[in-house]
Amino acid sequence: MAPCHRCYRGSLWSHRLQWDQAAEHLDTQRAAEGQGRRRRLFPNLGMPPTARQGLPWRRTALPVSGPPPRAGSLFRYALRGRPGPGARVILHVKQKPHRIVETQRRGLSRAPHTELWAQHPCGTYGDSSPPVSTHTMDVDALQKLIHLLQATDDPLIQEQALITLSNSAAFSVNQDIIRNLDGVSVIGGMLSNCIPKIKEKALNALNNLSMNMKNQEEIQVFIIQVCRTVESAPLNSDVQLAGLRLLTNMSVTSDYHQKMINSIPCFLHLLLEGTERTQIQVLKVLVNLSANPAMTRHLLRPQVPALVLLFDNCINRDILVRALAFAANLKKNMNDEEGTMIEEYSEASVFFTLCRDSAPFAQRLASLLHHPDAEVKEQVVRILTQ
């Protein structure tokens, strides 16, 4: 069976032909279809075998149909891009990834002043290929993709499989399917991978899956591991940000807040040391935690005297609004709580910085009353009137 022209646009070959056999087959059997078209689609095929040896092709085991492949079962997958160091090997399973802009946020009832966040990563495989929606992937295709993730040790295939699953999981119709196929535990297992890119893509996939309450019940077993990943990852890295995005979704309800208690000092450290992107993302987690009165004491104990520096007119508006919401939630919880033991907090703690009639904090709030942003002023009034 001759490979169709679509195979050379980036899809998996659907038959078991080694590269040299396939190139020879194409040269001899399809020459009649037009040299120009063949050269245009795949300019390397007419080269002699000795010249082709240096091109970046890979061999791997791919379950195109049926159960996961046995050892030694070889397939080829196609090259996207011009030959040379910049060329990329691309994995396609049934569909090409969809450039996702936004998805429905259903199934999560949020407490007041909490945030929900979902990142929808998209794998782009070249500007010449228009994206095709992955929400049409059927159960069989998703199952093969999950089997592929289990069967291979190739980091490139793992990364591309996780990207496709992540894109697929952004659609609510696929979230239950992936869970029922045990996809949550398989993706969660990738968090133990030592390669940062694999961890990041696994966190992104779990992030999209966490938009579903039933999925959260399975993802929650990985929360402590995700917290450790955030703590150990390089500051401001993509892995750290992906972990914080997942924790944002997992903290929308108070069901799993207890699993994040030990990481609160780390979150506050990131709030002071991180870039604006990291600060915004960690504040989303802290705002969600502060909406739960049971978490108040854990949030007030850490020693972060420099926290007051965030409450300034020159601070990024998105950071400032969330920092004020965090302080307002804590102040409300403190007022609602009876019998607060002041002696359990040190003078450098968040409690003395934000809640114990701190003069520097009060002065900064007074200055923020003149801030041009209405939401900033609204949060300041919340704090002052409690």
C-alpha positions as CSV (number, residue, x, y, z in Angstrom):
1,M,0.0,0.0,0.0
2,A,1.5,3.3,-1.0
3,P,1.5,6.2,1.5
4,C,-0.9,9.0,0.6
5,H,0.2,12.5,0.1
6,R,-1.3,13.6,3.5
7,C,1.4,11.5,5.2
8,Y,4.0,13.9,4.0
9,R,2.2,16.9,5.4
10,G,2.9,15.7,8.9
11,S,0.5,12.9,9.8
12,L,1.5,9.4,11.0
13,W,2.2,6.8,8.3
14,S,-0.5,4.2,8.6
15,H,1.6,1.3,7.5
16,R,4.8,-0.3,8.6
17,L,7.4,0.9,6.1
18,Q,10.9,1.8,7.1
19,W,12.1,5.2,5.9
20,D,14.5,3.9,3.2
21,Q,11.9,1.5,1.9
22,A,9.3,4.3,1.8
23,A,11.5,6.8,0.1
24,E,12.5,4.3,-2.6
25,H,8.8,3.3,-3.0
26,L,7.8,6.9,-3.5
27,D,10.6,7.6,-6.0
28,T,9.6,4.6,-8.2
29,Q,5.8,4.3,-7.8
30,R,4.7,8.0,-7.6
31,A,7.0,9.6,-10.1
32,A,4.2,9.7,-12.6
33,E,2.1,12.0,-10.4
34,G,4.5,14.9,-11.0
35,Q,8.0,15.6,-9.9
36,G,7.2,19.2,-9.0
37,R,4.4,18.3,-6.5
38,R,6.5,15.7,-4.9
39,R,9.5,18.0,-4.5
40,R,7.3,20.7,-3.1
41,L,5.7,18.5,-0.5
42,F,8.9,16.8,0.6
43,P,12.0,18.1,-0.9
44,N,14.3,15.6,0.8
45,L,12.9,12.4,-0.8
46,G,14.8,12.7,-4.1
47,M,18.2,12.8,-2.3
48,P,20.4,9.8,-2.3
49,P,20.4,7.6,0.9
50,T,23.8,8.9,2.0
51,A,22.6,12.5,1.9
52,R,19.4,11.6,3.8
53,Q,21.2,10.0,6.7
54,G,21.9,13.3,8.5
55,L,18.3,14.5,8.5
56,P,16.5,14.6,11.8
57,W,14.2,11.6,11.5
58,R,13.4,9.4,14.5
59,R,12.1,5.9,15.0
60,T,9.6,5.2,17.7
61,A,6.8,2.8,18.8
62,L,3.4,4.3,18.0
63,P,0.1,2.5,18.6
64,V,-1.7,3.6,15.5
65,S,-4.4,0.9,16.1
66,G,-5.0,-1.8,18.6
67,P,-3.3,-2.3,21.9
68,P,0.0,-0.5,22.9
69,P,2.9,-1.6,20.7
70,R,5.3,-4.4,21.5
71,A,9.0,-3.9,21.9
72,G,10.7,-3.5,18.5
73,S,7.5,-2.5,16.7
74,L,8.6,0.5,14.6
75,F,6.8,3.3,12.9
76,R,8.0,6.6,11.4
77,Y,6.5,9.9,12.0
78,A,6.9,12.9,9.8
79,L,9.1,16.0,9.7
80,R,7.7,19.5,9.9
81,G,10.0,22.4,8.9
82,R,13.0,22.8,6.7
83,P,15.8,20.2,7.0
84,G,18.6,21.2,9.4
85,P,19.0,22.1,13.1
86,G,15.6,24.0,13.2
87,A,13.5,21.1,11.9
88,R,11.0,19.5,14.3
89,V,9.6,16.1,14.6
90,I,5.8,16.3,14.9
91,L,3.4,13.8,16.5
92,H,-0.2,13.7,15.2
93,V,-2.8,11.3,16.4
94,K,-6.0,11.5,14.3
95,Q,-6.3,15.3,14.7
96,K,-4.1,18.3,14.7
97,P,-4.3,20.5,17.7
98,H,-6.7,23.3,18.0
99,R,-5.7,26.8,18.9
100,I,-8.0,27.3,21.9
101,V,-8.9,30.8,22.9
102,E,-11.4,30.2,25.7
103,T,-13.5,27.4,27.1
104,Q,-16.7,27.2,29.2
105,R,-16.1,27.3,32.9
106,R,-18.8,25.1,34.3
107,G,-19.3,22.9,37.3
108,L,-17.3,25.0,39.9
109,S,-19.2,27.2,42.4
110,R,-16.8,29.8,43.6
111,A,-16.7,31.5,47.0
112,P,-16.8,35.3,47.0
113,H,-13.4,37.0,46.1
114,T,-11.9,33.8,44.7
115,E,-10.4,33.3,41.2
116,L,-10.7,30.6,38.6
117,W,-8.0,30.2,36.0
118,A,-7.3,28.0,33.1
119,Q,-4.5,28.0,30.6
120,H,-5.2,26.5,27.2
121,P,-1.9,25.6,25.6
122,C,-1.9,25.1,21.9
123,G,0.7,23.1,19.9
124,T,1.5,24.9,16.7
125,Y,2.9,22.7,14.0
126,G,3.9,25.3,11.4
127,D,2.1,28.3,10.0
128,S,1.2,26.5,6.8
129,S,-1.1,24.1,8.5
130,P,-4.5,25.5,9.7
131,P,-5.5,24.2,13.1
132,V,-8.2,21.6,13.4
133,S,-10.4,21.3,16.5
134,T,-9.4,18.5,18.9
135,H,-12.8,18.4,20.5
136,T,-13.9,16.0,17.7
137,M,-11.5,13.3,18.9
138,D,-13.5,10.2,19.7
139,V,-13.1,7.8,22.7
140,D,-10.9,5.5,20.6
141,A,-8.5,8.2,19.7
142,L,-8.2,9.5,23.2
143,Q,-7.6,6.0,24.5
144,K,-4.8,5.4,22.0
145,L,-3.2,8.7,23.0
146,I,-3.3,7.7,26.7
147,H,-1.9,4.2,25.9
148,L,0.8,6.0,23.9
149,L,1.7,8.1,26.9
150,Q,2.0,5.0,29.0
151,A,4.0,3.0,26.5
152,T,6.7,5.3,25.3
153,D,9.8,6.7,27.1
154,D,10.6,9.1,24.3
155,P,10.4,12.7,25.8
156,L,9.4,14.3,22.5
157,I,6.4,11.9,22.0
158,Q,5.4,12.4,25.7
159,E,5.4,16.1,25.3
160,Q,3.4,16.1,22.1
161,A,0.9,13.6,23.5
162,L,0.4,15.7,26.6
163,I,-0.1,18.9,24.5
164,T,-2.8,17.1,22.5
165,L,-4.5,15.8,25.7
166,S,-4.3,19.2,27.2
167,N,-6.0,20.8,24.2
168,S,-8.6,18.1,24.2
169,A,-9.3,18.5,27.9
170,A,-10.1,22.2,27.4
171,F,-13.5,21.0,26.0
172,S,-16.0,19.8,28.6
173,V,-17.2,17.0,26.4
174,N,-13.7,15.4,26.6
175,Q,-13.1,15.9,30.3
176,D,-15.3,13.0,31.5
177,I,-14.0,10.8,28.7
178,I,-10.4,11.3,29.7
179,R,-11.2,10.6,33.4
180,N,-13.2,7.4,32.5
181,L,-10.2,6.2,30.5
182,D,-7.9,6.6,33.6
183,G,-6.3,9.5,31.8
184,V,-6.0,11.7,35.0
185,S,-3.8,9.2,36.8
186,V,-1.7,8.6,33.7
187,I,-1.1,12.3,33.2
188,G,-0.5,12.8,36.9
189,G,2.2,10.1,36.7
190,M,4.1,12.4,34.3
191,L,4.7,14.9,37.2
192,S,7.4,12.5,38.4
193,N,9.3,13.0,35.1
194,C,12.6,14.8,35.6
195,I,12.3,16.7,32.3
196,P,10.9,20.2,33.0
197,K,9.0,20.4,29.6
198,I,7.2,17.1,30.4
199,K,6.2,18.4,33.9
200,E,4.9,21.6,32.5
201,K,2.8,20.0,29.8
202,A,1.4,17.5,32.4
203,L,0.5,20.4,34.7
204,N,-1.2,22.2,31.8
205,A,-3.3,19.1,31.0
206,L,-4.3,18.6,34.6
207,N,-5.1,22.3,34.8
208,N,-7.7,22.0,31.9
209,L,-9.0,18.8,33.4
210,S,-9.5,20.5,36.7
211,M,-12.4,22.6,35.3
212,N,-14.5,19.5,36.1
213,M,-15.5,18.8,39.7
214,K,-15.3,15.0,39.3
215,N,-11.8,15.4,37.8
216,Q,-10.8,17.5,40.8
217,E,-11.6,14.6,43.1
218,E,-8.9,12.6,41.3
219,I,-6.5,15.4,40.7
220,Q,-6.4,16.3,44.4
221,V,-4.2,13.3,45.2
222,F,-1.4,15.2,43.3
223,I,-1.8,18.5,45.1
224,I,1.1,18.0,47.6
225,Q,3.3,16.9,44.7
226,V,2.3,20.0,42.7
227,C,3.2,22.2,45.7
228,R,6.6,20.6,46.0
229,T,7.1,21.1,42.2
230,V,6.3,24.8,42.6
231,E,8.7,25.1,45.5
232,S,11.6,23.3,43.8
233,A,11.2,24.7,40.3
234,P,13.4,27.6,39.3
235,L,12.0,31.0,40.1
236,N,9.6,32.3,37.5
237,S,10.0,29.2,35.3
238,D,7.2,27.8,33.1
239,V,6.9,24.8,35.4
240,Q,6.4,27.0,38.4
241,L,3.7,29.1,36.7
242,A,2.0,25.9,35.4
243,G,1.9,24.5,38.9
244,L,0.4,27.8,40.3
245,R,-2.3,27.8,37.6
246,L,-3.3,24.3,38.6
247,L,-3.3,25.2,42.3
248,T,-5.5,28.2,41.5
249,N,-8.2,26.0,40.0
250,M,-7.8,23.4,42.8
251,S,-8.3,26.2,45.4
252,V,-11.5,27.6,44.0
253,T,-13.4,25.6,46.6
254,S,-12.2,25.0,50.1
255,D,-12.2,21.2,49.8
256,Y,-8.5,20.9,49.2
257,H,-7.1,23.9,51.0
258,Q,-5.6,21.8,53.8
259,K,-3.2,20.2,51.4
260,M,-1.6,23.5,50.6
261,I,-0.9,24.7,54.2
262,N,2.7,23.8,54.2
263,S,3.4,25.7,51.0
264,I,2.0,29.0,52.2
265,P,5.4,30.4,53.2
266,C,6.7,29.5,49.8
267,F,3.7,31.3,48.2
268,L,4.4,34.5,50.1
269,H,8.1,34.3,49.2
270,L,7.2,34.0,45.5
271,L,4.9,37.0,46.0
272,L,7.9,39.2,47.0
273,E,10.6,37.7,44.8
274,G,8.8,36.7,41.6
275,T,8.2,38.7,38.4
276,E,4.9,40.3,37.8
277,R,3.6,37.2,36.1
278,T,4.5,35.0,39.1
279,Q,3.1,37.6,41.5
280,I,-0.2,37.7,39.8
281,Q,-0.5,33.9,39.6
282,V,0.5,33.3,43.3
283,L,-1.9,36.0,44.4
284,K,-4.7,34.2,42.7
285,V,-3.9,31.2,44.9
286,L,-3.6,33.3,48.1
287,V,-6.9,35.2,47.4
288,N,-8.6,31.8,47.1
289,L,-7.1,30.5,50.3
290,S,-7.9,33.7,52.2
291,A,-11.6,33.4,51.3
292,N,-11.7,30.3,53.6
293,P,-11.9,31.4,57.3
294,A,-10.2,28.1,58.3
295,M,-7.0,29.1,56.6
296,T,-6.8,32.6,58.2
297,R,-4.3,31.7,61.0
298,H,-2.1,29.8,58.6
299,L,-1.9,32.8,56.3
300,L,-1.3,35.3,59.2
301,R,1.6,33.4,60.9
302,P,4.4,33.6,58.2
303,Q,6.9,36.4,58.7
304,V,6.8,38.7,55.7
305,P,7.4,42.2,56.8
306,A,8.1,43.4,53.3
307,L,4.6,42.5,52.2
308,V,3.5,46.1,52.9
309,L,5.6,47.3,50.0
310,L,3.0,45.8,47.5
311,F,0.4,48.4,48.6
312,D,1.7,51.2,46.5
313,N,0.4,53.4,43.7
314,C,3.3,52.4,41.4
315,I,2.5,48.7,41.7
316,N,1.0,46.9,38.7
317,R,-2.8,47.3,38.9
318,D,-3.5,43.6,38.6
319,I,-1.1,42.9,41.5
320,L,-2.5,45.7,43.6
321,V,-6.2,44.7,43.2
322,R,-5.4,41.1,44.2
323,A,-3.1,42.1,47.1
324,L,-5.9,44.3,48.5
325,A,-8.5,41.6,48.1
326,F,-6.1,39.2,50.0
327,A,-5.8,41.7,52.8
328,A,-9.6,42.5,52.8
329,N,-10.4,38.8,53.1
330,L,-8.0,38.3,56.0
331,K,-9.3,41.4,57.8
332,K,-12.9,40.2,57.4
333,N,-12.0,36.8,58.7
334,M,-10.2,38.3,61.7
335,N,-13.2,40.4,62.6
336,D,-15.5,37.5,62.4
337,E,-13.3,35.3,64.5
338,E,-13.7,35.5,68.3
339,G,-10.9,35.3,70.8
340,T,-7.9,36.0,68.6
341,M,-4.7,35.2,70.5
342,I,-2.2,38.0,69.6
343,E,0.7,36.3,71.3
344,E,0.7,33.5,68.7
345,Y,1.9,35.9,66.1
346,S,5.4,37.4,65.8
347,E,5.9,41.1,65.1
348,A,7.2,40.4,61.6
349,S,4.1,38.2,60.8
350,V,1.5,39.0,58.2
351,F,-0.9,39.6,61.1
352,F,1.1,42.6,62.5
353,T,1.8,43.8,58.9
354,L,-1.8,43.9,57.7
355,C,-4.3,43.4,60.6
356,R,-2.8,44.9,63.8
357,D,-3.4,48.6,63.1
358,S,-0.1,48.9,61.3
359,A,0.8,52.5,60.8
360,P,2.7,52.0,57.5
361,F,-0.2,49.9,56.1
362,A,-2.7,52.5,57.1
363,Q,-0.7,55.3,55.4
364,R,-0.5,53.3,52.2
365,L,-4.2,52.6,52.3
366,A,-5.0,56.3,52.7
367,S,-2.8,57.1,49.7
368,L,-4.5,54.4,47.6
369,L,-7.9,56.1,48.2
370,H,-6.8,58.5,45.4
371,H,-5.9,55.8,43.0
372,P,-7.5,56.3,39.5
373,D,-8.7,52.7,39.3
374,A,-12.3,52.2,40.8
375,E,-11.7,48.5,41.8
376,V,-8.6,49.5,43.7
377,K,-10.5,52.1,45.7
378,E,-13.3,49.6,46.2
379,Q,-11.0,47.1,47.9
380,V,-9.4,49.8,50.0
381,V,-12.9,50.8,51.3
382,R,-13.5,47.1,52.1
383,I,-10.5,47.1,54.3
384,L,-11.1,50.4,56.0
385,T,-14.8,49.7,56.8
386,Q,-14.2,46.3,58.5
